[in-house]
Amino acid sequence: GIGATVAIVAIIWLLTKVRAVSMPLAIGFIIAYIFAPMADWMQEKGLKRTPAVLIIFAGLTLMMLTTVLLIVPQLINEFSQVPDQLESLLTQLGAWAEKNLDIKIPSNIDLAEIPELIRQVLPVGFEFQKLSARAQAILSKAFGGAFGLFGAVATLIMTPIFAFFMLRDYDDLMAFLKDNSP
């Protein structure tokens, strides 16, 4: 009925508001769920739960560091090639524009000349206000992306913390959920 619909809408609204915390909690729970059997096995072999979890996290950290050390040099190599590829792309774009649009793009452009070159290329009566509004929208999305990056970094920091404690207290957490679920 209407009560269930209102409850579902309220839950969805609440989840969107607490997304910054709910995502690391969910990922932490998944990590705990995956590695709980390993921690249980170590416990059966005589190791206490906290040292077992620390060993698991040390292994995960070592695997992630190894992966980063293998990938970062490749990324640096790829990014170092970007300027040459960009220059080649701009040369090809200039040749295409000259051939298809009958626009001559000078090869040695002074940055101060760019606005005048744009005015020469654009049709008469072009509305810069619309372009300005579009640029503002792009900048707004860019700043939103920066805040998104901050959220991602916070998630990267909080997730292992949540995962550690959930894995350490996994048995108690499962017992609590079992006792308090319908």
C-alpha positions as CSV (number, residue, x, y, z in Angstrom):
1,G,0.0,0.0,0.0
2,I,0.9,3.6,0.4
3,G,2.7,3.0,3.7
4,A,5.1,0.6,2.0
5,T,5.7,3.0,-0.9
6,V,6.4,5.8,1.5
7,A,8.8,3.6,3.5
8,I,10.7,2.5,0.3
9,V,11.0,6.1,-0.9
10,A,12.2,7.2,2.6
11,I,14.8,4.4,2.6
12,I,16.1,5.3,-0.8
13,W,16.2,9.0,0.1
14,L,18.1,8.1,3.3
15,L,20.6,5.9,1.4
16,T,21.4,8.7,-1.0
17,K,22.1,11.0,1.9
18,V,24.4,8.5,3.7
19,R,26.0,7.2,0.6
20,A,29.4,8.5,1.7
21,V,29.2,6.1,4.7
22,S,27.1,3.3,3.3
23,M,29.4,2.5,0.4
24,P,32.5,1.9,2.6
25,L,30.3,-0.1,5.0
26,A,29.0,-2.3,2.2
27,I,32.4,-2.9,0.7
28,G,33.9,-3.5,4.1
29,F,31.2,-6.1,4.8
30,I,31.9,-7.8,1.4
31,I,35.6,-8.0,2.2
32,A,34.8,-9.4,5.7
33,Y,32.5,-11.9,4.2
34,I,35.1,-13.1,1.6
35,F,37.9,-13.4,4.1
36,A,36.0,-14.6,7.2
37,P,36.7,-18.3,6.3
38,M,40.4,-17.6,6.1
39,A,40.3,-15.9,9.5
40,D,38.3,-18.8,10.9
41,W,40.8,-21.3,9.6
42,M,43.7,-19.3,11.2
43,Q,41.8,-19.2,14.4
44,E,41.3,-23.0,14.3
45,K,45.1,-23.3,14.0
46,G,45.5,-21.4,17.3
47,L,45.9,-17.8,16.2
48,K,43.7,-15.2,17.9
49,R,41.3,-13.3,15.7
50,T,43.0,-9.9,15.7
51,P,46.4,-11.2,14.6
52,A,44.7,-13.4,12.0
53,V,42.9,-10.3,10.6
54,L,46.2,-8.3,10.6
55,I,47.9,-11.1,8.7
56,I,45.1,-11.1,6.1
57,F,45.3,-7.3,5.8
58,A,49.1,-7.4,5.5
59,G,48.7,-9.9,2.6
60,L,46.1,-7.8,0.9
61,T,48.2,-4.7,1.3
62,L,51.2,-6.5,-0.2
63,M,49.1,-7.6,-3.1
64,M,47.8,-4.1,-3.7
65,L,51.3,-2.5,-3.5
66,T,52.7,-5.1,-5.9
67,T,49.9,-4.3,-8.3
68,V,50.4,-0.6,-8.0
69,L,54.2,-1.0,-8.5
70,L,53.5,-3.0,-11.7
71,I,50.9,-0.6,-13.1
72,V,52.3,2.9,-12.2
73,P,55.4,2.6,-14.4
74,Q,53.1,1.7,-17.3
75,L,50.9,4.7,-16.6
76,I,53.9,7.0,-16.4
77,N,55.1,5.7,-19.8
78,E,51.7,6.2,-21.3
79,F,51.3,9.7,-20.0
80,S,54.7,10.7,-21.1
81,Q,53.6,9.9,-24.7
82,V,50.5,12.1,-24.5
83,P,52.2,15.4,-25.6
84,D,53.6,13.8,-28.8
85,Q,50.3,12.1,-29.6
86,L,48.4,15.4,-28.9
87,E,50.7,17.3,-31.2
88,S,50.2,14.7,-33.9
89,L,46.4,14.8,-33.4
90,L,46.3,18.6,-33.6
91,T,48.3,18.4,-36.9
92,Q,45.8,15.9,-38.3
93,L,42.9,18.0,-37.1
94,G,44.4,21.1,-38.7
95,A,44.8,19.2,-42.0
96,W,41.2,17.9,-41.8
97,A,39.8,21.4,-41.0
98,E,41.7,22.9,-43.9
99,K,40.5,20.2,-46.3
100,N,36.9,19.8,-45.2
101,L,36.0,23.2,-43.7
102,D,38.3,25.4,-45.7
103,I,39.9,26.8,-42.5
104,K,43.6,27.5,-42.3
105,I,45.0,26.9,-38.9
106,P,48.4,28.4,-38.4
107,S,51.1,26.1,-37.0
108,N,52.7,28.6,-34.7
109,I,49.8,30.2,-32.8
110,D,50.4,32.8,-30.1
111,L,48.0,32.2,-27.1
112,A,47.0,35.8,-27.1
113,E,45.7,35.4,-30.7
114,I,43.4,32.5,-30.0
115,P,40.2,34.6,-29.2
116,E,40.6,36.6,-32.4
117,L,41.2,33.4,-34.4
118,I,38.0,31.9,-32.9
119,R,36.0,35.0,-33.9
120,Q,37.3,34.7,-37.4
121,V,36.2,31.1,-37.7
122,L,32.7,31.5,-36.0
123,P,29.8,32.7,-38.0
124,V,28.6,36.3,-37.8
125,G,26.2,36.8,-34.9
126,F,27.5,33.8,-32.9
127,E,26.2,34.2,-29.3
128,F,29.1,34.0,-26.9
129,Q,26.6,34.1,-24.0
130,K,25.4,30.6,-24.9
131,L,29.0,29.5,-25.1
132,S,29.7,31.1,-21.7
133,A,26.7,29.4,-20.1
134,R,28.0,26.0,-21.5
135,A,31.5,26.8,-20.1
136,Q,30.0,27.5,-16.7
137,A,28.1,24.2,-16.8
138,I,31.4,22.4,-17.6
139,L,33.2,24.1,-14.8
140,S,30.4,23.2,-12.4
141,K,30.7,19.6,-13.4
142,A,34.5,19.8,-13.0
143,F,34.2,21.1,-9.5
144,G,31.6,18.5,-8.7
145,G,34.1,15.9,-10.0
146,A,36.7,17.3,-7.6
147,F,34.3,16.8,-4.7
148,G,33.6,13.4,-6.1
149,L,37.4,12.7,-6.0
150,F,37.4,13.8,-2.3
151,G,34.6,11.3,-1.6
152,A,36.5,8.6,-3.4
153,V,39.6,9.2,-1.3
154,A,37.5,9.2,1.9
155,T,36.0,5.9,0.8
156,L,39.4,4.5,0.1
157,I,40.5,5.4,3.6
158,M,37.3,4.3,5.5
159,T,36.7,1.0,3.6
160,P,39.8,-0.9,5.0
161,I,39.0,0.4,8.5
162,F,35.4,-0.8,8.3
163,A,36.6,-4.1,6.7
164,F,39.1,-4.7,9.5
165,F,36.6,-4.3,12.3
166,M,33.9,-6.2,10.5
167,L,36.3,-9.1,9.8
168,R,37.6,-9.0,13.4
169,D,34.1,-9.1,14.8
170,Y,32.5,-11.1,12.0
171,D,31.1,-13.9,14.1
172,D,29.5,-11.5,16.6
173,L,28.1,-9.4,13.7
174,M,26.6,-12.5,12.0
175,A,25.1,-13.6,15.4
176,F,23.6,-10.1,15.9
177,L,22.1,-10.1,12.4
178,K,20.7,-13.6,12.8
179,D,19.1,-12.7,16.3
180,N,17.6,-9.4,15.1
181,S,16.3,-10.3,11.6
182,P,12.8,-11.4,11.0
